[in-house]
Amino acid sequence: MRVIRKYANRRLYDTQQSRYVTLEDLRRLILDQEPFRVEDAKSGEDLTRTILLSIIIEQEQADGEAEVFSNDLLAEFIRVYDMAQPLPLARYLEQGTKLMLEQQKRMQDQWQQALRHSPMEVMRDLAEENMRFWQQTIGQGGPQNDDDDDSKKS
């Protein structure tokens, strides 16, 4: 795993490439699915989450039309932190986002093979997959993996 050190002057140093990097450089690593860890140069404390949040903030501010987090959504997130027993929000967001990205890739693959599949067939398959996911999520208190489903059938 690539180690990025954050110094007191707020600069980020890529120890693998022996050079200073920017948040944009780290964003590219994420897009390339290159794992990295950001640590404080003095204490070694893991700062990865804080840096990832900084990248999201930078992206939100860069293009007002590509906003992902509305003011209302951010306010709801803040309310979740104040709940006596917070919802398992992280799990739902992770699973929902993963599903959305998988479906987007699948949709792109299907459009490339459009001669073999009709658009209605693709949409029906996506709708059925969505329905199964949300039935599992809501009906069983969270997404289950296929291994759990198989063990219940036995």
Number of C-alpha atoms within 10 A of each C-alpha: 8 14 16 26 25 24 13 10 6 9 13 22 20 20 12 10 11 9 10 14 16 13 16 12 12 21 17 12 14 13 9 9 9 12 11 15 15 23 20 17 15 10 7 11 12 15 15 18 11 11 19 16 11 13 17 16 12 13 16 16 12 11 9 9 8 10 12 12 13 10 10 9 11 12 11 11 13 11 11 15 12 9 9 7 8 10 11 11 12 9 13 16 11 11 17 17 12 12 15 13 12 12 15 13 12 14 16 12 11 17 15 11 11 12 9 9 12 12 13 9 11 15 12 11 11 16 12 10 14 16 12 12 18 15 14 16 17 11 10 10 10 16 18 13 9 8 8 9 11 9 8 7 6 5
